[in-house]
């Protein structure tokens, strides 16, 4: 999550985060969750009794996953017909989806299914075959966590976000958006998805401890959290120890992905930001050329390289690139060069210092040029003269905005339920929920299947692979803000 927008603490190093993992996995007594999303109480540690299937919600006929193994899993989870459960259990235990699993999760899935089948009304042959599975596997040294995870698949999710303290607002609006995505799934699809919600209190130690409860005591296969990179790192490490999946809604450190192949982020890569900027420039001035003013730092040079590549891909001529060394104050000559080359759009890439220096000079020497850029154009924190000089400028930030019908439908549902417009964090919650529910709807049975399906949702190219950055599954783009009267306003609110 962006530091300048949320004013959160600086990201701790991953080395410190890994140290935090030790207390997270140590023995401790689980506490009652702060809030639950259609969740039940935690099972007792080491419980081996047959799991209780969840009731099917009333309403219209729901759709089951297209893959046969996933369909059987969903049916067994949803209070199956006692006369059909035995045959479903036997078919599921022998299905290719189960046979491809590693030995421990395979045995856990087969044992769980056999117990579900025996709890129904098996005939003589079915009872014999199901009892043989139970007799063969009950003596195996299976971890109780594996049994718990088999008993709920990926239909029960653990969520750790701040629900109190300084960042309470972010956590609660995120959960509100997540809940809408899950409710959409549950109305039309099986299995029923629920989540167990814990308050991290914005503290990485508390978040790590509660991750242990969710992974060990609740047996979840998917963990969603945290909002900040420093707090996400111990969660990432904890999930990889037990083979679970982590999905962070707003962490943005590429080093998180090095903790495991099952760590994913809803992160806006630089190339996606640059692409959104180039499309906006193309649509607003179809025949105009773009000029660049770029600070000489390595980060700004990298951002400029992405922006220039995106402009070329959109067919936007680049009139010129003027690089500004550190400490430069007078930009009049550089602006005059770009103006003489008839650039219609000025793409300003640099830190707040460069923006604060450049804005008044642009307003006085080149008042009719269209100014665009990235988050450093945010007028908050700039001097009054710079804020006034940026009037009408557009900039793109690393937050998603839904577009088209998806935006309208989500806003309507959100406002009806929560009595307020959606926020950036609620949009992130909705997109995270959709990523998970769409994966379940395609036929994921367990954590390994979810991991592979989410890998198919990654952005293409090196950035997507490095960051494990998920693309939105509905139309969405990096948000564009416009400077009006010294403040940044969402583009859709500007007349």
N, C-alpha and C positions, 0 to 999 in steps of 0.2 A: 504494500500500500504506500502511496506517495507521501513522503515526509512533509512537504510543504502544505499539502491539503489537510492532513489530519493532525499535524503537529505532534506526532508520537515520538517516543524515545528512539534514539539511534539504534540501528540494528546491531545486536550483539554478534560476535563472531560465532561461526559454527562450532568451533572448538569448545567454546563455553557451553553452547547448547548441548553438545554431546555429553558433557559432564553432568548436565541437568538430567540426563536420561537415567542415571543410576538411581536416584531416589524415586523416579517415576515408576520403575519396575520392581522396586523393593516391596516387601510385604507390608500391607496396610489394610485397614478395614474400610470397605467402600461406604461412601455416604449416600444419602438419598439425593437423586438429581434435583437441581433447582427447578427445572421445568421438564415436562415430557411431551413428546408429540406422538400421541397414540401409542405409548410404550407401556410395558408392564414392569413390575418390580424385578430387580436383578436376580438371576438364579443363584442358588447356593453353590459355592465353590465345590467342584468335584461331583456335582449332581450327575447321575447317570440314568435317571428315570425317563420313560418315554416323554418326548416333548408334547406340549398341547398345541394343536393347530389353532390359528387365529380364525375367528368367524368371518364369513364373507359379508361385506357390506351390502345392504339392500339397495336396489336400484336396477337400472337396465343391465342387460347381459354385457359382461366385460370381455375384453379380448385377452387371449393368452399368448405367450411368446411363440414365435413361429417354429423354433427348434423343439423337437420332440422331448429331449431331456429336460429343457427349461420349462416346457409346458407341464410335464409330469411333476417337476419340483414345485411349480406354482400350485398345481391342483392338490398336492399333498400338504402344502402349507395352509390351504384355505378350507379347513374343516371338510375333508373329503367324504363322499358317500361311503358308508362303512362296507357296502357290498362291492364297490369298485376299488377301494383303497388297496386291498391285497394285490390285485393284478397290476395296478399302477406302481406299487412299491417294488414288485419283482421286475417290472420292465425298467423302472428308473435305475435300480441297482445294477442292471446289466447294460445300461445305455452307453453309447460311445462317449458321451460327455463325462460320465463318471469314470469309465475305464481309463480315460486319458489323464486323470488326476494323479498326483503323487501318492505314494502308498498310504500315508497317514490321512490326508483328507478323503481319499477314496474309501478307506475303511470306515471313516466317520460317517460319510454320506450313506454308505450301504447299511450300516448299523442303524442309523436314524430312520431310513426308509423302511427297514424290516420291522422296527418297533411300531411305526405308524400302521403298517399293513396288519400286524398281529392285533392291533387295537380295534380293527374293523371286524368284518365277518368273513374270515377266510374259509374256503372249503378244505377238505382233507389234504389235497396235494399242495395247495398254497400254504397251509399252515406248516406242512413239513418243510417246504423250501425256505420259507421265511425263518422258521426256527433254526434251520441249518445255518443260515447267515448269522443269526444272533449267537448261536453256540460257537461258531467259528471265530467271531470277532470280539465277543465280550471279554475273552481272556487276554486280548491284545493290550499292551501297555499304551492305550490311547490317552492323550492329554484331554482333560475335561474341556479345555478351550476348544479343541477340535470338534467335540460333540456339540457344544453350544453353537459354534459357527455353522455346523451342518444343519442344526435344528431351525435356523432362521435364514440361512443363505445370506444374500446381500439385501434382503428386504427390510432389515433393521439397521439403521444408520446411527453412528455416534456423532454428536455435534458439540464442539467446544469453542465458544466465543465469549467475549466479555459481556456480561449482562448486568453489571453493576460498576460503579465507579466512573472514572473519567470517560471511558469509551462505551458506556452503557447504550447510548443512542445508536451507535454503529452496530453493535451486536444484535439489538432487538429488531432494528429494521432489516438487517440481513436475514434473521430468522423468519420475519414476516414474508419476505419474498420467497424464501425456501419453502415455506409451508404452502404457498399458492401452487408452486410447481408440483409438489407431492400430492396435493388435493386434486389437481388436474389428472394426474396419473391414476389415482385411486378411483376416480369416477368411471374410467373407461378400461383400465387394464388390471391384470392380475400378474403377480401377487400384490397384495396390499403392502404398501411401503409405510414404515413408521420411523420415528427417530427418537433418540434419547438425548436430551439437551443438558449440558453442564455449563456452569458459569466459570470461566477462567479467571475472572476478576482482573484481567489484563496483566497477570503475573505468570511468567514462564514456569516457575516451580509449581504453582497450583495447577496450571494447565497440564503439565507433565504428569502430575499425580492423578488427575482425573482421566487422562488418556489411559493410564494403567487400569483404572476401574472399568472403563468402557471396553478395552481390549481383552482383559482377563476375566472380569466378573460378568459383564454383559455378553462377551463373546462376539462383538461386532466385527465385521470384515471390512467395513469402510468407515473412515474417520474424516469428518469435515472440520477444518479449522487450521490455523487461527487467523486473525486478521492482520497480524504484524509478523514480519520475517523473523525477528528474534524469538518470538513466542512459537512460531511454527516449527523451527528446527528440532526441538526435542520431540515434538509430535511425529515429525517425519522419521526420526530415528527409531522411535518406539514402534511405529507401525511396521517398519521393515524387519524388525527383530522377529515378529510373529507372522509375517507374510500377509499383512493386511494392506489396504490401499489408503493413501492420504490424498485429499483434495483440498488445497488451500485456496480460499476465495480471493485473496488480495496480496499474498506475499509475492515479492518480485525479485528475489535473489536467485541467480542462475545456479549458485552453488548448492541450493536445496536439492536440486535434481541429482546431485552426485551421491546423495544418501541412499538412493535406491531407484529401481526402475518403476516402482509403483507410487512415486511421489509426483503429483500433478498440480499445476497452478492455473488459475483463471487470470492469466497475465496478458497484458497487451504488449506484444513485442514491438521493438522500434520500427520494424518494417511495416507492421500494420498501421502504426501511427502515421508514418510517412505516406502510406498508400491512401489513407483517408484525407490527408492534407492535399495530395496531388489531385485526387478526384474532385475535391471542393474547388481548387484553383481552376481545373479544367471546366467545370460546370459554370462557374461564375464569370470567367473570361475565356470563352472557347478559343479565341484567336490570339490571345495575349501571351507574351514571353514573360518568363520569371527571372528575376535577379536575386542573388543571394548575398547577404551580409552574414559572415560566419566568424565566430570567435575562434582563436587558434588552439584551444584546448583539445585534447584527444577525444573526449566525450562529444563535444560539439562538432568536431570534424566527422566523427562517426555518424552522428545524427544527420549532418548535411549530406553525407554520402548516401544514406538511405533515402533522403528527400529527393536528391538529384536523380537517383535510379528510378524512383517512383514517378517523377515528372517525365523522364524519358519514356517510361512504359506507357504513360498516358498521352504521349505525343506533344508534350508542352516544351516549346523551345526554351533553352536556358541562355539568357542574354549575357550573363557573366557572373563570376563569383569573386567577391571581395573579402579577403581574410583579414581580420582585425587582430593585431598582436596585443598581448596583455599590456595594459597600461595606456593604450591609445585613448585619446579624448576627442580629437577633431576627426569627424567622419565625413565632412562636407565633400572632399574630393572623391571619396569612394562612392558616395551617393550620386554625385554629378556624373561619374563614369557610367553607372548603371542607368541613370536617367537618359543619358545621351544615346544609349543602346536601345532605348524605347521599351524598357521593361514595364509591363503593366502591373505586375505583382512583385512585391518585395518580401522575400522569405527571410525573416530575421531569426538567426539561431545563435544563442549565446546565453550567458547567465544574466541575473537581474541587473548586475552592474552595467553590462553592455546595453541592455534594453533601456535602462534609465538614462544613459548617455545618448543613445541613438534616437529615442522617441521624439524629443524636442527638435532635434535637427531634421528629422524626417518631416515633421509637421510644418516647419518653416521653409525648408528647401524643396520639398517634394510632396505637397499637400494632397495631390489627387491620386497618389499611388495606393494600391490595396496592400495592406500589411497583414501577413499571416505568420504563424510560427507554432511553437509548442508551449509548454506550461510556463516557461520563464516570462511569457507575455502577460501572465496574470497580474493585474494592476495592484493587487493587495501587497502592501509593503513598499511600493514605489512612492517617490515624492509626488506631490500634487501636480507639478508641471508635466511629469512623465505620464501620469494617469490621464490627464486631459489630452495629451498629445496622442495617446493610443486610441482615442475615440473611434469606434468602428472596426478596430482590428479584430481578427478572428484567430483563435488558437485551439489546439487539440490537446486533450489530456488523456492519461492512461486509465480512463473509466469508460465503460461501455454504455451506450445509449441505444435502446431498442428503436427500430425504425418500422414504419408502415403499420400493417394490421397487428403485428405482434406488440408494438408499443401501445396501441389503442386498447387492445384486449386486456393486456396486463394492467394498464393504468385503471381501467374500469373495475376490474376485479379487486385490485389493491385498495382503491378508494372506497369501494363498497364494504370491504371487510374491516379496514383499519381507520376509516374516516379521515384520511389525510392522503396527499399525493405521494407516489413512490419516490424514494431517494436513490442515490447512486448505490448505496449498499443493499437496498432492497432489490435493485436490478441485478446486482451480483448474486444475491441469494437465489433469485429466480433462475438465473443462468446456470448456477451450480446445480440446483435441483433438476433442471432439464437435462444437464449432461448425465446425471446419474440415472434418472428415470428412463431416458431414451436408451441407455445402455441395457437396463433391465428389460425393457420392452423388446429389444432385439434378441434376447435369449441368454443373458449371462446367468450362470448358476452360482458361481462363487467368486472369491477375490481374484483368482488367476484369470478367469474369464472377463471380469470387469476391467482388470489391468489392460488386457489386450484390446478390449473394445474402446477404452479411453485413449489408447495409443492411436487408434484410428481417427480420433477427433482432434489430434494435434495439428497446429499450423504446419504447413509444408516448409521444407528448407531447414537449414542448420539451426536457425533460431528456435523453431518449434521443437526440434529434437533436443537442443541444449537446455532450454528452459522447461521442457515438458509443458508447454503453454497450450491450453485447450482453446479451440475455436468455438464461438457461440454456435449452438445448434439451431438458433432462429436468427432472422435478420437483425444484426446489431453492428454498430461501428463505434470507433473511439469518439467520445463526446466532443462536440465543437461548442466553444463558448465565445461570446462576443462582448467586447468592452463597450459599455454604455454608462455614461455619466460617472466614469471612474470605477465602475464595478463590472465583474464578470457575470454575464447572464447566459443561461442555456439558449442555444441558437433557436430552438423551436418557440421560445417565448418572445423573440425579437420580431416586431411587426415588419 
